[in-house]
C-alpha cells in the first residue's frame, strides 16, 4: 500500500521547494490525489481490456462476495449489496461456503459472455452457458453482465445453466474501488511500485488549476506501458 502522506511530501518538494505553504492538504493535495487514483483506475481498465495484466495482480483490492441467486433455468445475482465494485474478474457458481464465508473454491468458474454468445448458447450444447440439457460432466457455466436487466435500477449477473447449482449461492470475485483519501494518514491500496506514478498524476491534477490545456484524462500507450513496467518489478 501507498501512504498518502508520502505522496504529499514528494508533491510538496516538487511544487513548493521554498516551503511557502501555498498548497494546502484539504484544498489542493487531497482532491488532487483522489483524482490521480481515479485516473490510474482508467489506465488499469485499459490494461485489463488489452489483457496485458489481470485484475488479481491488485491483491490489496481483490475480494470475494458470496451472494444468493434466484431463478429456475437461469440464475440471477443481485449486485446491489456490493457498494464498492470496480470490476469483476471471476464468477463461481456453487462455491463451498460456511455461512457467508468462502471455505474453498470448487474450481468451476463461469465464462464471461457477450449478449450474442449468451443467445447463441441456448441451442449450442458445446457452449458455456448452454440451454441444452447435457451430461453434468460436460456442463460449463457462463454469465452475462453486470447489467440493469429487470428495470429496477439494480445491477445483476445472469448465470446459466441452473443445473450448476446445488445451493443457490455464487461467489463473485472482484476488485473493490480504492478507499478515498480523506487525511494524510490514509492508505491507498495500490502496490508501492506505483508511488512515483501516483506522485506524477497528483502533480498533473494540481496543474489543471493553472493550465486549462492539461493532458490529464487522456490515456496514452506510454502510460499503459509505464504502469505495466512498474507492476512487474
Helices and strands as residue ranges (DSSP letters): E 2-3, H 4-15, I 25-29, H 30-49, G 55-57, E 62-70, E 75-78, E 85-93, E 96-98, E 101-104, E 111-112, H 115-120, G 121-123, G 136-138, E 142-147, E 156-160, G 162-164, E 169-176, E 187-188, G 192-194, H 195-207, H 221-231
